[in-house]
Structures are given as C-alpha cells and as structure tokens.
Amino acid sequence: MKVEELIKNIDCLEVVGTLNRKASGIEFDSRKVEKDSVFVAQRGVHVDGHNFIIPAIGKGAGTIVCEEIPSERVSGVTYVKVENSNSVLGKLASAFYRFPSSKMKVVGATGTNGKTSIATLLFKLFRKLGYNVGLISTISYKINEAEETASHTTPDALKIQKLMTGMVDAGCEFCFMEVSSHAIHQQRISGIEFAGGIFTNITHDHLDYHKTFAGYIKAKKAFFDGLLPNAFAITNADDKNGLVMLQNTSAKKVSYSVGRMADFRCKVLESHFDGMLLNMDGHEIWTRFVGRFNASNLLAVYATAISLEQSTEEVLTEISNLQPVAGRFETIRSTDGKLAIVDYAHTPDALKNVLQAISEIRSRNEQVITVVGAGGDRDKTKRPEMTQEATLASDKVILTSDNPRTENPSDIIKDMEAGIEAQYKNKVLSIENRKEAIKTAVMIAQPGDIILIAGKGHENYQEINGVKHHFDDKEVVKEFFGIED
C-alpha cells in the first residue's frame, strides 16, 4: 500500500516529503519498526513517541506521522503532521487492514461492571446461534474457538485492527468487545465502525486515571457520542447515568431495566444458589445465573441480540442454556456443606451487588464470610469503600492482599481498614497473605456457611513488584476444601 492511499481519509495539517512511497506496515513502538514502516509518534501517559522518531528512522521507517515535525529532518523521510496521533493511529491501522470493522457487526460494551460478562455471553450466544464470532475481552481474545490470553481489557488500536482482520478472514459476522474508559480516552477504538454500543453502569472506579467522577463519565459518554446514526445505543435505565450516556448520540436509543419502564424489561421471579427464574420481556426462563446484577446483564444480552435482528424464541432458548463467565459468582461446595463463591468484584458497587445477591438467597441461619482485598497502584479512594460494603453485608470479613503490584500490601490493607466503622471492628481480621486468608475463612466456616472470595475471579496470578506469581482463588479453595480436580 502507498502512503498516499493510507492517509487519504486523514486530516493532515502539513506534509513534508513525498506520499508516493511504500507503507509496509504501521508501528507506534520504534523497536518493532521495519523497512518502509509508517511510525506513528504518540503522546502517551508516560512516554512521548516523538522522542523515538530518530530510532524509528534508524530501523527503517520511511514515513513519520506526528503532532510536531522535528526541526531537524532526515533527508528522504516523509513527515505527516496531524492534530492527534492517538486518533490517527486507529484510522491508519483500519485503512491498512482494509477496514475490517465495516465487514462485520461490531458491538462494544462499556461500563464499570458487567462488560466482561455481557461481551462474553454475547459471544457464546451467537456461537450457539450458529455464527462465526469474534471476542475482545478482559479474559481473552477469541476468533470462534481459537483463543489468545488478553493483555488489556481493550488492546491498542493496532492490535484491535489485526484481531478484527483475523476475524474477517475466519468469516466472522459479529465481533463483541469490551470498551474500557482508558481505551475511549486514549482513542484506542478510533477507526472502528460500531454497529452498536451497550452501557451497563457507572460507579466508583479508575479515579486514579480520570481524576474526577465527571471525567470518568465523560470518557464513557464519548463512546456513545461517536456512534453513527445507523448504529444502536443500548443503555441501562436502572443506572442514574444511563440516559446521560445517550444525550448526544446519533444512534438509535434503546433502554433495558430490571426495575422500571424500558424498551426491554426483566423481573427476578425466583433466586437460588444454582440459578434464577426470570420473566424476560414477557417470557419465563430458567438461567444458571444468580443475582439481580446478572439478570441485568442477561437482559442487556437479550436486548442486543434482538437489536441485531435475531429470533426471540431462539435467543431465549439459548440464554437459558448459557453458563456463567469464569470467575463471576462461581460456586464451589465442600463435602461438609460449606459454600465458596469466587467473584471478580473489585469495585465497591460490584462487591455490594454480589453480597446483595447472597443476601437475597441465604436463610439467615448461616454466616457470610467475605475475603477481600484491593489492587495496588490503582484508585486508593475506593479501598475504604470496599471495606464498608463488606462489613455491612457480612458476618465476618478478612482483609487481605489482592494484586499489590508495586505497593506494600500492608499499606493497602491499612487504607482498607480506614473503612471499618467502630461497631464492626470485632468482625474484621487482616491477614496479608491471601492464601492464609482463604485458609482462615475455610477454617472458621461451619457447614452451611457461605465464603465469598472477591477481587480476582478468573485471574490465575498475583502480581507483586512487577512479577506475576501463579495464584488461583478457585484452586486454593479446592485445596482447603479437600477437593481434587
């Protein structure tokens, strides 16, 4: 492909050099540049790509896309000045890979909680409906049954376009993806033509990055503002910011709700630890999911499938056959009747939702023992709030380590301890070692008691000082339950 063709839909502020030259590939990492690559100099959160223009040229880059053309230019190199390199990267990648998102229907799910469940369940549902489907999620990137472990909730713009090209080559008609607030703000989704977007909810999270809750909302809303008129925008009417998301969208507006009037409605008729009976859009179905929050997620899946013109009867049948996503309210029973629930809940609202689901089912003759931590190098303000939610709805709470990353685990736990109200101090233990914390919960639990282990869910590692050590909550629970896989 020639550079001239590559940038024909890009607003260029200035061009120095010829555009009649080869573009062998696109890179934003100077270490990956090859001969005739187009190097895009991005201004990142920690690193400015403009500082790597010379190394990129040294590796063979023939074209430099940047926000500021260097005063000292290298002869024979083409420089293209743009207003925003982050936005341009996705558009260039889309053009280079022949616009893969336009060749299938791409639906993005965004929100604080529920993104992974909804995107993954849509993938599973549409596979059951007989389609070739792609998935981009926190857990993995999938093209039908081929799977790659995910590195980010939403990967970089280049990776997204490469993944979508693979999906198109495999005959995928649909792609379901998680869209994080970081990805929206950093414009990693630039260049994607979305057929629809889903808003789940917005609660306290990522303030370490967005600084204010208003900034966090603004980032989420930008996704819907960018949808085209031929797309659909599905929002959760039970969230107070649900309708805010759709204020300025050009897309077709659709709402869903478990508690109020909406285009798509659902009601929980019965709740048990092995599933729920739901009235979904006027039809009764049994599902293997637990909790009102999961009823909301399933309703979003249903609303999306109907918006994608699928058969109501087939969709409801297959939803009743779906299994919960890994690490989301996964239950493990011991031989003596203890119940452990492993869940990814790592925000105050997610923890509250899981504990509420337990409260709605429990008999009150048993204890709820919650093991919970908080991640290091992340939003510190939510740490005491996590503790408050745990102490309000549990009989015993064990504060422990999550992924401390580069922080001292004891400092994180101290931040969490600040959320213990005086009347709850006698029900809280702090055990830094996560394995010991889970062991203690199992030891103090009596037959019939419920142990919630929150925060890591599907993760099979614990990140300490930049190193990921193998650690799987489910494996640890089974070990202390005496269950062999």
C-alpha positions in Angstrom: 0.0 0.0 0.0 1.2 3.5 -0.8 1.3 6.2 1.9 -0.9 8.4 -0.3 -3.7 5.8 -0.2 -3.2 5.1 3.5 -3.8 8.7 4.6 -6.4 9.8 2.1 -9.1 9.9 4.8 -6.9 11.6 7.4 -6.9 15.3 8.1 -3.3 16.3 7.6 -2.0 19.6 8.9 1.3 19.5 7.0 3.2 17.1 4.8 7.0 17.3 4.2 8.2 14.8 1.6 6.6 12.5 -1.0 3.5 10.5 -0.3 4.2 8.3 -3.3 6.1 5.7 -1.3 5.5 2.3 0.2 3.9 1.7 3.6 4.9 -1.8 4.6 3.3 -1.6 8.0 2.3 0.7 10.8 4.0 0.8 14.2 3.9 3.1 17.3 6.7 1.1 19.0 10.1 2.1 17.5 11.6 -1.2 18.4 9.2 -3.0 16.0 9.8 -0.8 13.0 11.0 -2.4 9.8 11.9 -1.1 6.4 9.3 1.3 5.0 7.2 1.2 8.1 4.9 4.2 9.0 5.9 5.2 12.5 3.2 7.0 14.5 4.6 9.2 17.3 2.0 9.1 20.1 2.0 11.2 23.2 1.3 8.6 25.8 0.6 8.8 29.5 4.2 8.1 30.5 6.2 8.3 27.2 6.2 10.7 24.3 6.7 8.8 21.0 8.2 12.0 19.4 11.4 11.1 21.4 11.7 7.9 19.4 11.4 9.3 15.8 15.2 9.1 15.2 15.4 5.5 16.4 12.4 4.6 14.3 14.1 6.1 11.2 17.3 4.2 12.1 15.3 1.0 12.0 13.9 1.8 8.5 10.8 3.9 9.0 10.1 5.8 5.8 7.2 7.9 7.0 6.7 9.6 10.3 3.2 10.6 11.5 3.5 13.1 14.3 1.9 16.1 16.1 5.1 18.1 15.7 7.5 17.8 12.8 11.1 17.8 14.1 13.1 20.9 13.3 16.0 18.7 12.1 14.6 16.4 9.5 16.3 13.3 7.9 16.6 13.5 4.1 14.4 11.0 2.2 11.9 10.6 5.1 8.3 11.8 4.7 6.8 13.6 7.7 3.0 14.0 8.1 1.7 16.3 10.8 -1.7 15.6 12.4 -3.6 17.1 15.3 -3.9 14.0 17.3 -1.7 10.9 16.8 -3.7 8.7 19.1 -6.8 9.2 17.0 -4.9 8.8 13.7 -3.3 5.5 14.7 -6.5 3.6 14.7 -7.7 5.2 11.4 -4.4 4.4 9.7 -4.5 0.8 11.0 -8.1 0.4 9.9 -7.1 1.6 6.4 -4.0 -0.5 6.2 -6.1 -3.7 7.1 -8.8 -2.7 4.6 -11.4 -1.5 7.2 -12.2 -4.9 8.8 -14.9 -3.5 11.2 -17.0 -2.5 8.2 -17.2 -6.1 7.1 -18.9 -7.4 10.2 -21.1 -6.1 13.0 -19.0 -4.9 15.9 -20.8 -4.2 19.3 -18.9 -2.6 22.2 -19.9 -2.9 25.9 -18.8 -0.3 28.3 -19.4 0.5 32.0 -17.8 -0.1 35.3 -19.2 -3.6 36.0 -20.6 -6.2 33.6 -18.6 -5.5 30.5 -16.8 -8.9 30.5 -19.9 -10.9 31.3 -22.0 -9.2 28.6 -19.4 -9.3 25.8 -18.5 -12.9 26.6 -22.1 -14.0 26.9 -22.9 -12.4 23.6 -20.0 -14.3 22.0 -21.3 -17.6 23.5 -24.9 -16.9 22.5 -24.1 -16.1 18.9 -21.8 -19.1 18.6 -24.8 -21.2 19.8 -27.0 -19.4 17.2 -24.6 -20.8 14.6 -22.5 -17.7 13.7 -18.7 -17.2 13.3 -17.9 -14.7 16.0 -15.0 -12.7 17.5 -14.5 -11.6 21.1 -12.2 -9.0 22.6 -12.4 -9.1 26.4 -10.5 -8.8 29.7 -10.1 -12.5 29.8 -9.2 -13.4 26.2 -9.4 -12.6 22.5 -11.3 -15.2 20.5 -11.9 -16.0 16.9 -14.5 -18.7 17.1 -12.8 -21.3 19.3 -9.2 -20.1 18.7 -8.2 -18.2 21.9 -5.4 -15.9 22.9 -5.0 -14.7 26.5 -5.8 -11.0 26.8 -3.2 -8.4 27.9 -5.6 -5.5 28.3 -9.3 -5.0 28.6 -9.2 -3.1 25.3 -5.9 -3.6 23.4 -4.1 -0.9 21.5 -5.5 0.3 18.2 -3.1 -1.8 16.0 -3.8 -5.0 17.9 -7.6 -4.4 17.6 -7.4 -4.0 13.8 -5.1 -7.1 13.5 -7.6 -9.1 15.6 -10.5 -7.9 13.5 -8.7 -8.7 10.3 -8.3 -12.3 11.6 -12.0 -12.4 12.4 -13.0 -11.2 8.9 -10.6 -13.8 7.4 -12.3 -16.5 9.5 -15.7 -15.5 8.2 -16.9 -13.8 11.4 -20.2 -11.9 11.1 -20.1 -10.4 14.6 -17.5 -9.1 17.0 -18.3 -8.3 20.6 -15.8 -6.3 22.6 -15.2 -4.6 25.9 -14.6 -0.9 25.7 -12.8 0.5 28.7 -12.8 4.1 29.7 -9.0 4.2 29.3 -9.4 3.0 25.7 -12.0 5.6 24.9 -9.9 8.4 26.4 -6.8 7.2 24.7 -8.7 6.8 21.4 -7.7 3.1 21.0 -11.1 2.5 19.4 -10.6 5.1 16.7 -11.1 3.6 13.3 -13.7 1.1 14.4 -17.1 1.2 12.8 -19.5 0.1 15.6 -22.9 -1.4 14.8 -23.9 -0.8 18.4 -22.9 0.1 21.9 -24.1 -1.1 25.4 -23.9 0.8 28.6 -24.0 -1.3 31.8 -23.5 1.1 34.7 -21.0 3.6 36.1 -19.8 3.5 39.7 -16.6 4.4 41.7 -13.5 3.2 39.8 -10.4 4.4 37.9 -10.3 7.8 39.6 -6.5 7.3 39.7 -6.6 7.8 36.0 -9.6 10.1 35.3 -9.1 12.2 38.5 -12.8 13.0 38.8 -16.0 11.1 38.5 -17.2 13.7 36.0 -14.1 12.9 33.9 -14.9 9.2 34.1 -18.5 9.8 32.9 -17.3 12.0 30.1 -15.0 9.2 28.9 -17.8 6.7 28.8 -20.2 9.1 27.2 -17.7 9.9 24.4 -18.1 6.3 23.1 -21.9 6.8 22.5 -21.4 10.3 21.2 -19.3 8.8 18.4 -21.8 6.2 17.3 -23.2 6.6 13.8 -26.9 7.1 13.0 -27.2 3.5 11.6 -26.0 2.0 14.9 -27.9 1.3 18.1 -27.1 2.6 21.7 -28.4 0.3 24.5 -28.5 1.8 28.0 -29.3 0.5 31.5 -32.2 2.6 32.6 -31.6 1.4 36.2 -28.4 3.4 36.4 -28.9 7.1 37.1 -26.3 8.0 34.4 -27.9 5.6 31.9 -29.8 8.2 30.0 -27.0 10.7 30.3 -24.9 8.4 28.1 -27.4 8.8 25.2 -28.0 12.5 25.4 -25.9 13.4 22.3 -25.8 10.1 20.4 -27.0 9.9 16.8 -27.6 6.2 17.2 -31.0 4.5 17.8 -31.7 4.7 21.5 -32.7 1.5 23.4 -33.2 1.0 27.1 -33.4 -2.0 29.4 -34.3 -2.3 33.0 -34.9 -4.8 35.8 -36.8 -2.2 37.9 -38.6 0.3 35.8 -40.3 1.0 32.4 -37.9 0.5 29.5 -37.9 -1.0 26.0 -36.7 -4.3 27.4 -37.7 -5.5 30.9 -36.9 -8.3 33.2 -38.1 -9.5 36.6 -36.5 -12.0 39.0 -39.2 -14.5 40.0 -37.1 -16.9 42.0 -33.5 -16.9 43.2 -31.3 -19.9 44.3 -27.6 -20.5 44.5 -27.8 -22.7 41.4 -29.8 -20.2 39.3 -32.8 -17.9 38.8 -36.2 -18.0 37.3 -36.7 -14.8 35.2 -39.6 -13.1 33.4 -37.7 -11.7 30.5 -39.7 -9.5 28.1 -42.8 -11.4 29.0 -41.3 -14.9 28.8 -40.4 -17.1 31.7 -36.9 -18.7 31.5 -34.6 -20.5 34.0 -31.0 -19.5 34.0 -27.8 -20.8 35.7 -27.0 -17.2 36.8 -27.5 -15.7 40.3 -28.3 -12.2 41.4 -30.2 -9.1 40.1 -27.0 -7.8 38.6 -26.8 -10.9 36.4 -30.4 -10.6 35.5 -29.5 -7.1 34.2 -26.5 -8.5 32.3 -28.7 -11.2 30.7 -31.3 -8.6 29.7 -28.6 -6.5 28.0 -27.5 -9.6 26.1 -31.1 -10.2 25.1 -31.7 -6.6 24.1 -28.6 -6.6 22.0 -29.4 -9.9 20.2 -32.9 -8.6 19.3 -31.4 -5.3 18.1 -29.2 -7.5 15.9 -32.4 -9.0 14.4 -32.2 -12.4 16.0 -35.2 -14.6 16.7 -36.8 -14.0 20.1 -37.6 -17.7 20.7 -34.1 -18.9 19.7 -32.4 -16.2 21.8 -34.4 -17.0 24.9 -33.8 -20.7 24.5 -30.0 -20.3 24.2 -29.9 -17.8 27.0 -31.4 -20.4 29.3 -28.5 -22.7 28.3 -25.7 -20.2 28.9 -23.1 -20.8 31.6 -21.7 -18.0 33.8 -18.4 -16.4 32.8 -15.3 -17.7 34.5 -14.7 -16.0 37.9 -18.2 -14.4 38.1 -20.2 -15.8 41.0 -18.6 -19.3 40.6 -19.7 -21.6 43.4 -17.7 -24.4 45.0 -19.2 -26.7 47.6 -17.2 -28.7 50.2 -18.2 -32.2 51.1 -19.3 -31.0 54.6 -21.7 -28.4 53.1 -19.7 -25.1 53.1 -20.2 -22.9 50.0 -17.5 -20.8 48.5 -18.2 -18.1 45.9 -15.4 -16.8 43.8 -16.1 -13.5 42.1 -14.2 -10.8 40.3 -15.9 -8.0 42.2 -13.2 -5.3 42.6 -15.2 -2.2 43.0 -17.5 -1.1 45.9 -20.6 -1.4 43.7 -19.7 -4.8 42.3 -19.0 -6.1 45.8 -22.3 -4.7 47.0 -24.1 -6.4 44.1 -22.6 -9.8 44.9 -23.3 -9.5 48.6 -26.8 -8.4 47.9 -27.3 -11.5 45.7 -26.1 -13.7 48.5 -28.4 -11.9 51.0 -31.5 -12.4 48.8 -30.9 -16.2 48.8 -29.4 -17.0 52.2 -31.6 -18.4 55.0 -30.0 -16.2 57.8 -29.1 -19.4 59.7 -25.6 -19.3 58.3 -22.6 -16.9 58.3 -21.3 -14.9 55.3 -17.5 -14.7 55.5 -16.0 -12.3 53.0 -12.4 -12.3 51.9 -11.5 -9.2 50.1 -8.5 -7.0 49.1 -7.8 -4.1 46.8 -5.3 -3.7 43.9 -2.1 -1.7 44.3 -1.2 1.3 42.1 -4.9 1.9 41.5 -7.6 4.2 42.8 -6.9 4.4 46.5 -10.2 6.2 47.4 -12.3 3.1 46.8 -10.3 1.0 49.3 -12.2 2.0 52.5 -15.5 1.9 50.5 -14.8 -1.8 49.7 -14.4 -2.5 53.4 -17.6 -0.6 54.2 -19.6 -2.7 51.7 -18.1 -5.9 53.0 -18.7 -5.2 56.7 -22.3 -4.0 56.1 -23.3 -7.3 54.5 -21.0 -9.9 56.0 -20.8 -11.7 59.4 -17.0 -11.8 59.2 -14.6 -10.0 56.9 -11.0 -10.9 56.2 -9.0 -8.1 54.6 -6.1 -9.4 52.5 -3.8 -8.8 49.6 -5.1 -8.7 46.0 -2.6 -7.7 43.3 -0.3 -5.3 45.3 1.8 -4.6 42.2 4.5 -2.1 43.4 2.7 -1.1 46.7 3.4 -2.6 50.1 0.4 -4.9 50.8 0.2 -3.8 54.4 -0.2 -0.2 53.3 -3.1 -1.2 51.1 -4.7 -3.1 53.9 -4.3 0.0 56.2 -6.2 2.1 53.6 -8.9 -0.6 53.7 -9.0 -0.6 57.5 -9.9 3.1 57.4 -13.4 2.0 56.2 -14.1 -0.1 59.4 -16.8 1.6 61.5 -16.5 1.2 65.2 -19.4 -1.2 65.6 -17.9 -3.6 63.1 -14.3 -3.8 64.3 -14.8 -7.1 66.1 -15.9 -8.8 62.9 -12.8 -7.9 60.8 -9.5 -9.7 60.5 -6.5 -8.5 58.5 -4.3 -11.3 57.0 -1.8 -10.1 54.4 -1.1 -13.5 52.8 -4.0 -14.2 50.5 -3.7 -18.0 50.8 -3.6 -17.8 54.6 -6.7 -15.5 54.5 -8.6 -18.0 52.4 -7.5 -20.9 54.7 -8.6 -18.9 57.7 -12.0 -18.3 56.1 -12.4 -22.0 55.4 -11.3 -23.0 58.9 -13.8 -20.7 60.7 -16.7 -21.6 58.4 -19.2 -24.1 59.6 -21.3 -26.4 57.4 -23.8 -24.3 55.6 -21.8 -21.1 55.8 -21.0 -19.0 52.7 -17.5 -17.8 51.9 -17.2 -15.0 49.4 -13.7 -14.6 47.9 -13.8 -11.3 46.0 -11.5 -9.3 43.8 -9.6 -11.7 41.5 -12.2 -14.0 39.9 -10.8 -15.6 36.8 -7.2 -14.3 37.4 -4.7 -17.1 37.9 -1.9 -14.9 39.2 -0.9 -12.5 41.9 1.2 -9.5 40.7 3.9 -8.5 43.2 6.6 -5.9 42.4 6.1 -6.4 38.6 6.2 -10.2 38.8 3.1 -12.4 38.2 3.1 -15.4 40.5 0.7 -18.2 39.9 -2.3 -17.9 42.2 -5.8 -19.1 41.6 -8.6 -18.4 44.2 -10.5 -21.5 42.9 -7.5 -23.8 43.2 -6.8 -22.6 46.8 -10.4 -23.0 47.9 -10.5 -26.6 46.5 -7.2 -27.4 48.2 -8.6 -26.4 51.6 -12.0 -28.0 50.9 -10.1 -31.2 50.1 -11.4 -31.3 46.6 -9.3 -32.8 43.8 -9.7 -31.7 40.2 
